[in-house]
Amino acid sequence: MTGVLGSLQGKTAVITGGASGIGLAMAQQFGSQGMNLVIADVEQGALEIAMAQLEAEGFSCCAMQCDVSDQKAVEALADFSYDAFGAVHVLCNNAGVVHRDLAWEASIESWEWVLGVDLWGPIYGVHAFVPRMIASGEPGHVVNTASTAGVVAFPGIASYDVAKQGVVALSEVLLADAMAEKLPIRVSVLCPGVVRTKIGVSERNRPGGVKGDAFGEEGLITATEAIEPEAVAQAVLRAINDGTFWIMTHPRYVDLVKTRAEGMLTGAMPPIPHPI
C-alpha cells in the first residue's frame, strides 16, 4: 500500500493532545513539511506555550482547547479546523491518559475517564472529521494513537489496555471500510512503547482534581526503553508518506504479538509483558 497525500505542502493536519509529547512532535514534523497545523489540547496553558513555539518556528498554525471525551467539543474542533483552513487532510487522534490500578479495584469513574479520552476520543474524532474528509473529495489520512498496550495487555492498567485495543480495532475497521468503498482515505495505528512524555502524570488533567499519578513524577520518562517523541513523529510521517498501517516503534513487542497469536492456536497463556 502507498500513501495517498503526495506532497504535504499546504495541506492541513489536526492533532489532539498536540500541546506536548508525541502530539507536539508530530506538529513540528508536519510543520517542517509545509503543512497548516491545528493543535488541540485539554491544557490551555500548555496549548499557549506550544502555539508560541510553533509560531516562532514559522509554522502556519492555530489552536483550540478541547476535551476529546466530549463529543460536542470534538465537533466544535472540526468546525474550527475547517473554518481556519478549509480542509483537513491528516487527522491525528492522539490525546491519551492512563490510570494505574488492579483490574478489580479501579473505580468506575476511573474506567469512564480513561475510556472517555482514549477510546471515545478517537471515535468522536472519526465521527466528526472523516465524513467531511470524504465529502471534500480530497485524499486524507487518519492516525490513531494506540500503544503497545493495543496489541498485548500490560498488568495494572486494565482500562488503558481495553481502550487501546479498541483503538486498534477501530483503526482496522476504518481502513477496511474505506478500502471497500474505494475511498482515498488511509489509516495508521500508532503503537509505541514507552516514550518520554507526561502521560505517566496524566491524572493532573483528570476532572475533579488530581487522584494520584500513575507512575510518579518521573515514571515512564526514565524507563530504560523510553524513546524521544521526535523519533515517534518521524515514524508517523514515514507511515503517512508510505501508506503504512502499523507503526511499531519498539520491535521487542512484535515478538510478544507473535507469541500471543501462537497461543490462540494452542490455547497457551497469553504473554504478560513486564509491568511498565
C-alpha positions in Angstrom: 0.0 0.0 0.0 1.2 3.5 -0.7 0.4 6.9 0.6 -2.4 9.0 -1.0 -1.4 12.5 0.0 1.6 13.2 -2.2 3.2 16.5 -1.2 2.2 17.7 2.2 2.9 21.3 1.4 -0.2 23.5 2.0 -2.2 20.6 3.4 -3.7 20.6 6.9 -3.2 18.4 9.9 -5.3 18.3 13.1 -3.6 16.9 16.2 -5.3 16.2 19.5 -3.1 16.1 22.6 -1.0 18.5 20.5 0.5 20.7 23.2 3.2 18.3 24.3 4.9 15.0 23.9 4.1 13.0 20.7 1.4 15.4 19.6 3.7 18.4 19.6 6.5 16.5 18.0 4.1 15.5 15.2 3.0 19.1 14.8 6.7 20.1 14.4 7.3 17.3 11.9 4.3 18.2 9.8 5.1 21.9 10.0 8.5 21.2 8.6 6.8 19.8 5.6 4.8 23.0 5.0 1.5 21.8 6.5 -1.0 24.0 8.2 -1.5 22.9 11.8 -4.4 22.8 14.2 -3.4 21.6 17.6 -5.9 20.8 20.3 -5.3 20.0 24.0 -7.2 20.0 27.2 -4.5 22.1 28.9 -4.9 25.7 28.0 -1.5 26.8 29.5 0.4 24.1 27.6 -1.5 25.0 24.4 -0.4 28.6 24.6 3.2 27.6 25.1 3.1 25.2 22.2 1.5 27.7 19.9 4.2 30.3 20.7 6.8 27.7 20.0 5.3 26.6 16.7 4.8 30.2 15.6 8.4 31.0 16.5 9.4 28.2 14.2 7.5 29.9 11.4 4.7 27.4 11.0 1.1 28.2 9.9 -0.9 27.1 12.9 -3.9 27.7 15.2 -5.0 26.1 18.5 -8.2 25.2 20.4 -8.7 23.9 23.9 -10.6 20.6 23.6 -11.6 17.8 25.9 -11.8 14.9 23.4 -14.1 12.9 25.8 -16.8 15.5 25.0 -18.4 14.8 21.6 -19.7 18.4 21.2 -16.1 19.7 21.9 -14.7 17.4 19.1 -17.5 18.5 16.7 -16.6 22.1 17.6 -12.9 21.3 16.9 -13.9 20.0 13.4 -15.8 23.3 12.8 -12.9 25.3 14.0 -10.4 23.4 11.8 -12.5 23.7 8.6 -13.2 27.4 9.3 -9.5 28.0 9.8 -8.1 26.2 6.7 -11.0 25.0 4.6 -9.9 21.3 4.6 -8.3 18.6 6.8 -6.0 16.1 5.2 -4.4 14.5 8.2 -6.2 13.7 11.5 -4.2 12.5 14.5 -6.4 11.2 17.3 -3.6 11.4 19.7 -4.8 12.6 23.1 -4.4 10.0 25.9 -4.3 9.4 29.6 -3.5 6.4 31.8 -4.7 5.2 35.2 -2.9 2.5 37.2 -4.8 0.1 39.4 -5.7 -3.6 39.8 -8.4 -4.5 37.3 -10.9 -5.3 40.1 -10.0 -2.3 42.2 -10.2 0.5 39.6 -13.3 2.7 40.2 -16.0 3.0 37.6 -15.1 6.7 37.5 -11.5 5.8 36.5 -12.7 3.5 33.8 -15.0 6.1 32.4 -12.3 8.8 32.4 -9.7 6.6 30.6 -12.2 5.1 28.1 -13.6 8.6 27.5 -10.3 10.1 26.5 -8.5 7.1 25.0 -11.3 5.3 23.1 -14.3 7.7 22.8 -11.9 10.5 21.8 -10.8 8.7 18.6 -14.4 7.5 18.0 -15.6 11.1 18.2 -12.7 12.2 16.0 -13.5 9.8 13.3 -17.2 10.7 13.5 -16.6 14.4 13.3 -13.9 14.6 10.7 -13.9 11.6 8.4 -17.3 12.3 6.7 -16.1 15.8 6.0 -12.8 14.5 4.6 -14.7 12.1 2.3 -17.1 14.9 1.2 -14.2 17.1 0.2 -13.2 14.5 -2.4 -9.5 15.1 -1.4 -7.3 12.3 -0.1 -6.9 12.0 3.6 -5.0 10.0 6.3 -6.1 9.2 9.9 -3.5 8.4 12.5 -4.9 6.9 15.7 -2.6 6.7 18.7 -2.9 3.3 20.4 0.0 1.8 22.2 1.9 -1.5 22.6 -1.0 -2.0 25.1 -3.2 -2.1 22.0 -1.6 -5.4 20.9 -0.5 -7.0 24.2 -2.1 -6.5 27.6 0.0 -4.9 30.4 -0.8 -5.7 34.1 -2.0 -2.9 36.3 -3.5 -0.7 33.6 -6.6 -2.6 32.5 -8.6 0.5 31.4 -5.7 1.7 29.3 -5.3 -1.8 27.7 -9.0 -2.1 26.9 -9.1 1.4 25.4 -6.0 1.0 23.3 -7.1 -2.4 22.0 -10.4 -0.8 21.0 -8.4 1.9 19.1 -6.6 -0.8 17.2 -9.9 -2.4 16.2 -11.4 1.0 15.2 -8.4 1.7 13.0 -8.5 -1.7 11.3 -12.2 -1.4 10.5 -11.9 2.2 9.4 -9.3 1.2 6.9 -11.2 -1.8 5.7 -14.4 0.2 5.3 -12.5 3.0 3.4 -10.9 0.4 1.1 -14.2 -1.4 0.5 -15.8 1.9 -0.5 -12.7 2.7 -2.7 -12.1 6.0 -0.8 -8.8 7.8 -0.9 -8.5 7.5 2.9 -5.7 5.7 4.5 -5.3 4.9 8.2 -2.3 4.2 10.5 -2.4 2.9 14.1 0.5 4.1 16.2 1.6 1.5 18.8 4.6 2.9 20.6 6.3 1.5 23.7 7.5 3.9 26.3 8.0 7.5 25.0 9.4 10.4 27.0 6.1 12.2 27.6 4.0 13.3 30.5 1.3 10.6 30.1 2.6 9.0 33.4 1.3 12.1 35.2 -1.8 12.5 33.1 -4.1 12.4 36.2 -3.2 16.1 36.6 -5.9 16.7 34.0 -8.5 14.4 35.5 -11.8 16.1 36.1 -12.3 16.9 39.8 -8.6 17.2 40.6 -5.5 15.1 40.9 -6.2 11.5 42.0 -2.6 10.4 42.2 -0.1 9.9 39.4 0.0 6.5 37.6 3.8 6.3 37.5 5.2 9.0 39.7 6.7 12.3 38.7 9.5 10.7 36.6 7.8 7.4 35.9 7.8 6.4 32.3 10.2 9.2 31.3 13.1 7.4 32.9 12.1 3.9 31.8 15.0 2.1 30.1 13.3 1.6 26.8 11.9 5.2 26.6 12.5 7.0 23.3 12.1 10.6 22.3 8.8 11.9 20.9 10.6 13.2 17.8 11.5 9.6 16.8 7.9 8.6 17.0 6.8 11.7 15.0 9.3 10.8 12.3 7.9 7.2 12.1 4.4 8.7 11.7 5.5 11.0 8.9 7.0 8.0 7.1 3.8 6.0 7.6 1.7 8.8 6.0 4.1 9.0 3.1 4.2 5.2 2.6 0.6 4.4 3.5 1.7 2.1 6.3 -0.9 0.8 8.7 1.1 -0.5 11.7 3.6 1.9 13.3 5.5 -0.1 15.8 8.4 1.8 17.5 9.7 -0.9 19.8 10.5 -4.2 17.9 10.5 -6.4 21.0 6.8 -6.1 21.3 6.4 -7.7 17.8 7.8 -10.9 19.3 5.2 -10.8 22.1 2.4 -10.3 19.4 3.7 -13.4 17.6 3.7 -15.4 20.9 0.1 -14.2 21.6 -1.1 -15.2 18.1 0.6 -18.7 18.5 -1.2 -19.1 21.9 -4.5 -18.6 20.2 -3.8 -21.7 18.2 -2.5 -23.8 21.1 -4.6 -22.5 24.0 -1.4 -21.3 25.8 -1.4 -18.5 28.3 -1.1 -15.0 26.8 2.3 -13.4 27.2 2.4 -11.0 30.1 4.7 -8.1 29.4 6.7 -6.8 32.4 4.8 -4.0 34.3 5.8 -0.7 32.9 
